Amino acid sequence: MPGNSSHVKLVYGLLLLCAIPAGFAQRAENGLKPSPMRVEKEERQLRFFSDVDVPLLIDVANLSLTIDPNTELLPLPKDWLGEFAVTFSRDLKAQGTGLVCYRVNPTSLIAASPSARVFHTWLLGADPVHLDKLLNGGMSLGEFDTDGSYVNRNTMRAHPQGMGAIARSPESYQARIVLEVTMKLTSTQGQGSKTFEKPITPKAAQPLTLKPIPLVESLDPTHQVIDWEEGKLTTIYNAIIRLNHECGMFFKVDPKIWDAPIFLKGKWDADDLAEAILIVADAPRGTYRRGDDLTALSEAYEELLDRAGNEFGVPEEIFNAGKEGRSLPFETVLRLLPDAFAHLRTDEGYTVNMRELVQIDFMLVYNIAGSGTVPVQFGEGRGISPNGALMGYQRPKTSRG
C-alpha cells in the first residue's frame, strides 16, 4: 500500500475478504521451513523460558541461547527476561495479556558489535579502575556500568548450563580477566596451552539493577483466547493461520516475513496476540555497520595484554617471542613452562624433537567464575566442568567483526 511501511496489516470485521494462496494450509502444517538463520531447537526454548509464567511471544531468529548448542540449559528467571532482550538487541513490552520480545536497532556501539567483537569494543572505553580489578581479584557483577554489563551478559551464554545458571544466583559469581598462552608445534601440529591468572578475591556482592518486566493484564473471560500451552516454536505465517482458523481474524501479510521464527507460549487474548505479531513483523529486520577501527582495537588489546603478561608473571622469553611473532625451540618452552605439553609426555619421555619450533600466541579470556563444578554432557557421556563462563578473545586481525 503506498505510504504504508508496515509489513503486516491486521483487519477486523466481517466485511473484508482475504484471499488465501494455494498451499497455505499445507504450509501451516509443515512447521518451520529450512533457513540459513540459526534457530534453537524447540525443546531448548521450552526449557529456557519455562520459568516465565505469563504469555510470551519472542522473535527468535538468530538467537544463540548458549555458545555450545548441546548445552543442558537451566531456565532463565523471569526477572532476567529484560536483560535477555537487551543482550540480543531486542526490547520487551506488554501487549495486553502477554509480553512481546521484538527487535530494535542497536542503541550503542557495543550493542551493534558482533558477539566476537563485544570484548574488543568494550576495551575502547573501559573504566581503567575496572580493568585493574578484573586483573587483580575480580569484580562483583553488580559493579559494572552499562557496557560492562553487556559484556557480562554476552559471556553468560558460555556457561555450561547457559545464561540462566548465572542469572539464578548472580551474587555468587565474579568476573575477571585471565591470559591463555597457546602453543603450536610447527611440524607435528601438536598443541599446548598454559593459563595465567590471579585468584578471585572474595568480596561482598553488589545488587544488580535489572531491566523492569512490564505487567500484563488478566484475561477477559468474554474474549477469544488462543492457548500455546507450555510453548511452541512456529512462524509468523503459522501463527496467523491459527488466528484465522480459530478466531476468524484476517491478515494481509508480506511474504518476506512469513517464515520468521517465533516462540509462543501461554494463553493469549486473541486480539492482543494479533497486535503482538504486528509488533514483531514491523520491527527492524536488519541494520548495517562499518568495519571497526582496527588500529584502535589493536592498541587497546595490546595494552591490556601487556598489563596481563606483567601482572600474571608470564616468563619474559615466552612473552616477548609471542609478541614479536617468533618461535622458540620445544626444549626452551619445556624449561619455562614444564606442564604446557604434559599430554604429550610418555613413560619414555617426549617423542617430540627438542629442537622443533613452537609458535606462541596469546588470548585474553573473560571469565565469570563461580564456585565448584557443574554436570555437563559430552556427546553420549557425562562429565563435570568448572562452574563459570569463559569467552576467549584473540588479537583483532581484521576490521570485520
C-alpha positions as semicolon CSV with decimal commas, in nm:
position;residue;x (nm);y (nm);z (nm)
1;M;0,000;0,000;0,000
2;P;0,157;0,335;-0,095
3;G;0,282;0,533;0,203
4;N;0,245;0,239;0,443
5;S;0,572;0,083;0,556
6;S;0,410;-0,186;0,771
7;H;0,488;-0,546;0,682
8;V;0,155;-0,667;0,817
9;K;-0,188;-0,511;0,831
10;L;-0,447;-0,662;1,062
11;V;-0,807;-0,615;0,963
12;Y;-1,106;-0,665;1,191
13;G;-1,465;-0,708;1,076
14;L;-1,665;-0,947;0,867
15;L;-1,698;-0,743;0,550
16;L;-1,337;-0,777;0,431
17;L;-1,249;-1,075;0,216
18;C;-0,898;-1,221;0,244
19;A;-0,765;-1,444;-0,034
20;I;-0,557;-1,736;0,094
21;P;-0,294;-1,857;-0,156
22;A;-0,293;-2,218;-0,273
23;G;-0,095;-2,442;-0,040
24;F;-0,143;-2,202;0,253
25;A;-0,291;-2,462;0,488
26;Q;-0,037;-2,725;0,388
27;R;0,244;-2,480;0,462
28;A;0,099;-2,419;0,807
29;E;0,109;-2,790;0,886
30;N;0,469;-2,830;0,782
31;G;0,611;-2,608;1,056
32;L;0,940;-2,428;1,016
33;K;1,091;-2,405;0,670
34;P;1,466;-2,475;0,639
35;S;1,654;-2,146;0,664
36;P;2,015;-2,024;0,680
37;M;1,936;-1,839;1,003
38;R;2,011;-2,004;1,334
39;V;1,705;-2,116;1,527
40;E;1,738;-2,304;1,855
41;K;1,552;-2,634;1,885
42;E;1,204;-2,615;2,030
43;E;1,287;-2,831;2,331
44;R;1,571;-2,596;2,426
45;Q;1,343;-2,294;2,405
46;L;1,079;-2,472;2,611
47;R;1,338;-2,538;2,879
48;F;1,495;-2,192;2,869
49;F;1,167;-2,000;2,901
50;S;0,991;-2,246;3,133
51;D;1,010;-2,012;3,435
52;V;0,830;-1,730;3,251
53;D;0,475;-1,768;3,382
54;V;0,297;-1,520;3,153
55;P;0,203;-1,543;2,784
56;L;0,508;-1,477;2,571
57;L;0,596;-1,406;2,207
58;I;0,964;-1,383;2,113
59;D;1,132;-1,319;1,778
60;V;1,388;-1,599;1,800
61;A;1,572;-1,566;1,468
62;N;1,949;-1,596;1,521
63;L;1,921;-1,613;1,899
64;S;2,204;-1,827;2,035
65;L;2,090;-1,918;2,384
66;T;2,433;-2,068;2,452
67;I;2,771;-2,087;2,284
68;D;2,754;-2,468;2,272
69;P;2,428;-2,583;2,108
70;N;2,442;-2,910;2,307
71;T;2,443;-2,740;2,646
72;E;2,188;-2,861;2,900
73;L;2,010;-2,535;2,971
74;L;1,882;-2,414;3,304
75;P;1,569;-2,195;3,283
76;L;1,610;-1,819;3,267
77;P;1,450;-1,646;3,569
78;K;1,152;-1,435;3,469
79;D;1,307;-1,118;3,614
80;W;1,601;-1,158;3,372
81;L;1,383;-1,154;3,061
82;G;1,453;-0,783;3,003
83;E;1,829;-0,842;3,031
84;F;1,795;-1,127;2,784
85;A;1,617;-0,893;2,542
86;V;1,887;-0,623;2,564
87;T;2,159;-0,881;2,503
88;F;2,010;-0,966;2,164
89;S;1,915;-0,611;2,052
90;R;1,553;-0,662;2,142
91;D;1,304;-0,483;2,362
92;L;1,031;-0,618;2,586
93;K;0,685;-0,472;2,620
94;A;0,343;-0,576;2,745
95;Q;0,077;-0,615;2,481
96;G;-0,236;-0,655;2,688
97;T;-0,233;-1,008;2,828
98;G;0,118;-1,107;2,714
99;L;0,478;-0,999;2,672
100;V;0,634;-0,948;2,330
101;C;1,010;-0,951;2,274
102;Y;1,090;-0,784;1,942
103;R;1,389;-0,649;1,751
104;V;1,512;-0,293;1,789
105;N;1,804;-0,113;1,630
106;P;2,121;-0,121;1,844
107;T;2,138;0,178;2,076
108;S;2,513;0,172;2,143
109;L;2,841;0,088;1,971
110;I;2,884;-0,224;2,178
111;A;2,529;-0,344;2,103
112;A;2,598;-0,306;1,730
113;S;2,910;-0,524;1,754
114;P;2,901;-0,893;1,665
115;S;2,946;-1,118;1,968
116;A;3,307;-1,193;1,872
117;R;3,388;-0,820;1,894
118;V;3,196;-0,725;2,210
119;F;3,503;-0,752;2,434
120;H;3,729;-0,559;2,196
121;T;3,474;-0,281;2,156
122;W;3,428;-0,257;2,533
123;L;3,804;-0,217;2,580
124;L;3,798;0,107;2,380
125;G;3,615;0,283;2,662
126;A;3,658;0,052;2,959
127;D;3,700;0,213;3,301
128;P;4,071;0,175;3,398
129;V;3,968;0,107;3,758
130;H;3,753;-0,182;3,639
131;L;4,039;-0,324;3,434
132;D;4,263;-0,312;3,741
133;K;4,005;-0,506;3,941
134;L;3,947;-0,759;3,666
135;L;4,318;-0,837;3,654
136;N;4,357;-0,843;4,032
137;G;4,094;-1,042;4,216
138;G;3,781;-0,981;4,010
139;M;3,463;-0,775;4,026
140;S;3,111;-0,836;4,153
141;L;2,865;-0,838;3,862
142;G;2,678;-0,552;4,027
143;E;2,978;-0,317;3,999
144;F;2,972;-0,275;3,622
145;D;2,848;0,013;3,411
146;T;2,612;-0,037;3,116
147;D;2,874;-0,153;2,863
148;G;3,047;-0,377;3,115
149;S;2,714;-0,539;3,199
150;Y;2,663;-0,603;2,827
151;V;2,997;-0,791;2,820
152;N;2,883;-0,994;3,120
153;R;2,550;-1,092;2,963
154;N;2,723;-1,190;2,640
155;T;2,968;-1,406;2,837
156;M;2,698;-1,569;3,049
157;R;2,586;-1,765;2,741
158;A;2,914;-1,958;2,760
159;H;2,828;-2,118;3,096
160;P;2,793;-2,497;3,059
161;Q;2,429;-2,462;3,169
162;G;2,359;-2,140;2,983
163;M;2,279;-1,783;3,081
164;G;2,016;-1,900;3,330
165;A;2,274;-2,067;3,554
166;I;2,440;-1,737;3,644
167;A;2,117;-1,535;3,632
168;R;1,969;-1,756;3,906
169;S;2,237;-1,650;4,153
170;P;2,447;-1,363;4,012
171;E;2,578;-1,265;4,355
172;S;2,764;-1,598;4,365
173;Y;2,982;-1,508;4,065
174;Q;3,262;-1,265;3,992
175;A;3,416;-1,151;3,666
176;R;3,788;-1,145;3,592
177;I;4,032;-1,147;3,302
178;V;4,284;-1,428;3,258
179;L;4,554;-1,485;2,996
180;E;4,596;-1,802;2,797
181;V;4,924;-1,874;2,622
182;T;4,862;-2,100;2,323
183;M;5,143;-2,303;2,167
184;K;5,161;-2,500;1,844
185;L;5,434;-2,732;1,720
186;T;5,524;-2,625;1,367
187;S;5,578;-2,971;1,214
188;T;5,371;-3,227;1,410
189;Q;5,081;-2,988;1,475
190;G;5,073;-3,080;1,843
191;Q;4,929;-2,810;2,067
192;G;4,971;-2,696;2,424
193;S;4,848;-2,417;2,644
194;K;4,903;-2,252;2,980
195;T;4,664;-2,024;3,165
196;F;4,793;-1,737;3,376
197;E;4,562;-1,575;3,627
198;K;4,519;-1,433;3,973
199;P;4,276;-1,597;4,216
200;I;3,934;-1,449;4,281
201;T;3,928;-1,231;4,593
202;P;3,604;-1,294;4,789
203;K;3,403;-0,975;4,830
204;A;3,051;-0,870;4,918
205;A;2,825;-0,884;4,615
206;Q;2,659;-0,565;4,497
207;P;2,297;-0,586;4,382
208;L;2,227;-0,581;4,009
209;T;1,980;-0,336;3,860
210;L;1,771;-0,534;3,613
211;K;1,552;-0,401;3,334
212;P;1,195;-0,398;3,473
213;I;0,948;-0,655;3,343
214;P;0,623;-0,493;3,221
215;L;0,300;-0,607;3,386
216;V;0,043;-0,787;3,174
217;E;-0,335;-0,775;3,203
218;S;-0,560;-1,058;3,317
219;L;-0,760;-1,248;3,059
220;D;-1,116;-1,129;2,999
221;P;-1,338;-1,441;3,006
222;T;-1,564;-1,284;2,744
223;H;-1,283;-1,252;2,488
224;Q;-1,148;-1,513;2,248
225;V;-0,843;-1,693;2,385
226;I;-0,575;-1,882;2,196
227;D;-0,359;-2,118;2,400
228;W;0,002;-2,201;2,313
229;E;0,034;-2,406;2,630
230;E;0,391;-2,462;2,751
231;G;0,537;-2,321;2,433
232;K;0,569;-2,374;2,060
233;L;0,839;-2,284;1,807
234;T;0,649;-2,168;1,500
235;T;0,645;-1,891;1,238
236;I;0,454;-1,569;1,189
237;Y;0,281;-1,739;0,898
238;N;0,160;-2,035;1,103
239;A;0,055;-1,817;1,395
240;I;-0,171;-1,600;1,181
241;I;-0,317;-1,905;1,009
242;R;-0,415;-2,035;1,351
243;L;-0,569;-1,699;1,441
244;N;-0,760;-1,711;1,114
245;H;-0,889;-2,066;1,165
246;E;-0,971;-2,044;1,535
247;C;-1,066;-1,678;1,580
248;G;-1,182;-1,563;1,238
249;M;-0,911;-1,297;1,202
250;F;-0,791;-1,188;0,860
251;F;-0,443;-1,058;0,779
252;K;-0,266;-0,914;0,479
253;V;0,090;-1,043;0,501
254;D;0,413;-0,951;0,328
255;P;0,556;-1,288;0,212
256;K;0,908;-1,178;0,311
257;I;0,825;-1,235;0,678
258;W;0,613;-1,549;0,650
259;D;0,892;-1,774;0,771
260;A;1,019;-1,552;1,053
261;P;1,056;-1,790;1,350
262;I;0,882;-1,702;1,676
263;F;0,837;-1,873;2,011
264;L;0,489;-1,854;2,163
265;K;0,367;-1,976;2,499
266;G;0,067;-1,933;2,728
267;K;-0,294;-1,823;2,696
268;W;-0,326;-1,507;2,488
269;D;-0,621;-1,283;2,432
270;A;-0,659;-1,326;2,057
271;D;-0,663;-0,952;1,985
272;D;-0,352;-0,897;2,197
273;L;-0,168;-1,176;2,016
274;A;-0,262;-1,027;1,679
275;E;-0,123;-0,690;1,785
276;A;0,191;-0,857;1,926
277;I;0,250;-1,023;1,589
278;L;0,225;-0,679;1,427
279;I;0,493;-0,551;1,662
280;V;0,732;-0,832;1,568
281;A;0,652;-0,805;1,198
282;D;0,704;-0,428;1,185
283;A;1,026;-0,429;1,388
284;P;1,357;-0,353;1,211
285;R;1,464;-0,657;1,007
286;G;1,827;-0,558;0,966
287;T;2,098;-0,299;1,026
288;Y;2,441;-0,227;0,885
289;R;2,772;-0,124;1,037
290;R;3,107;-0,011;0,906
291;G;3,426;-0,200;0,975
292;D;3,598;-0,143;1,306
293;D;3,892;0,090;1,357
294;L;4,149;-0,189;1,360
295;T;4,429;0,035;1,486
296;A;4,228;0,149;1,788
297;L;4,109;-0,204;1,869
298;S;4,460;-0,344;1,840
299;E;4,615;-0,075;2,057
300;A;4,358;-0,126;2,334
301;Y;4,402;-0,503;2,317
302;E;4,782;-0,493;2,318
303;E;4,786;-0,252;2,611
304;L;4,575;-0,488;2,821
305;L;4,775;-0,787;2,700
306;D;5,099;-0,623;2,817
307;R;4,947;-0,549;3,156
308;A;4,819;-0,904;3,192
309;G;5,154;-1,055;3,096
310;N;5,327;-0,841;3,355
311;E;5,067;-0,887;3,630
312;F;5,046;-1,264;3,589
313;G;5,418;-1,329;3,562
314;V;5,437;-1,480;3,214
315;P;5,804;-1,574;3,154
316;E;5,966;-1,285;2,967
317;E;6,120;-1,504;2,698
318;I;5,782;-1,662;2,623
319;F;5,600;-1,331;2,626
320;N;5,848;-1,149;2,402
321;A;5,856;-1,433;2,149
322;G;5,476;-1,432;2,125
323;K;5,454;-1,055;2,092
324;E;5,722;-1,047;1,821
325;G;5,587;-1,346;1,628
326;R;5,899;-1,557;1,694
327;S;5,901;-1,932;1,754
328;L;6,102;-2,099;2,032
329;P;6,258;-2,446;2,046
330;F;6,047;-2,711;2,219
331;E;6,314;-2,760;2,485
332;T;6,304;-2,389;2,573
333;V;5,928;-2,394;2,613
334;L;5,951;-2,705;2,835
335;R;6,210;-2,536;3,054
336;L;5,997;-2,226;3,102
337;L;5,653;-2,392;3,107
338;P;5,707;-2,756;3,215
339;D;5,338;-2,853;3,207
340;A;5,243;-2,691;2,877
341;F;5,278;-3,016;2,680
342;A;5,222;-3,265;2,961
343;H;4,967;-3,450;2,748
344;L;5,244;-3,542;2,502
345;R;5,465;-3,700;2,767
346;T;5,503;-4,081;2,767
347;D;5,680;-4,321;3,002
348;E;5,986;-4,283;2,781
349;G;5,965;-3,903;2,779
350;Y;5,869;-3,684;2,486
351;T;5,867;-3,813;2,130
352;V;5,894;-3,456;2,004
353;N;6,231;-3,339;1,875
354;M;6,362;-3,093;2,133
355;R;6,472;-2,861;1,855
356;E;6,129;-2,845;1,698
357;L;5,998;-2,491;1,688
358;V;5,687;-2,385;1,879
359;Q;5,466;-2,098;1,765
360;I;5,337;-1,889;2,053
361;D;5,028;-1,672;2,070
362;F;4,807;-1,519;2,335
363;M;4,438;-1,493;2,409
364;L;4,270;-1,274;2,668
365;V;3,988;-1,465;2,833
366;Y;3,690;-1,307;3,005
367;N;3,579;-1,530;3,290
368;I;3,268;-1,515;3,506
369;A;3,361;-1,757;3,783
370;G;3,154;-1,928;4,049
371;S;3,250;-2,198;4,298
372;G;3,256;-2,573;4,248
373;T;3,165;-2,768;3,937
374;V;2,854;-2,843;3,733
375;P;2,750;-3,154;3,536
376;V;2,778;-3,136;3,159
377;Q;2,700;-3,354;2,859
378;F;2,991;-3,473;2,642
379;G;2,847;-3,646;2,337
380;E;2,687;-3,963;2,473
381;G;2,863;-3,935;2,808
382;R;2,856;-3,702;3,105
383;G;3,123;-3,519;3,298
384;I;3,185;-3,213;3,512
385;S;3,302;-2,862;3,430
386;P;3,406;-2,560;3,636
387;N;3,106;-2,354;3,741
388;G;3,167;-2,050;3,527
389;A;3,166;-1,897;3,180
390;L;3,472;-1,842;2,963
391;M;3,491;-1,636;2,645
392;G;3,830;-1,616;2,475
393;Y;3,920;-1,320;2,253
394;Q;4,217;-1,327;2,019
395;R;4,403;-1,027;1,885
396;P;4,191;-0,843;1,629
397;K;4,335;-0,914;1,284
398;T;4,081;-0,751;1,051
399;S;3,833;-0,464;1,062
400;R;3,549;-0,715;1,034
401;G;3,384;-0,848;1,344
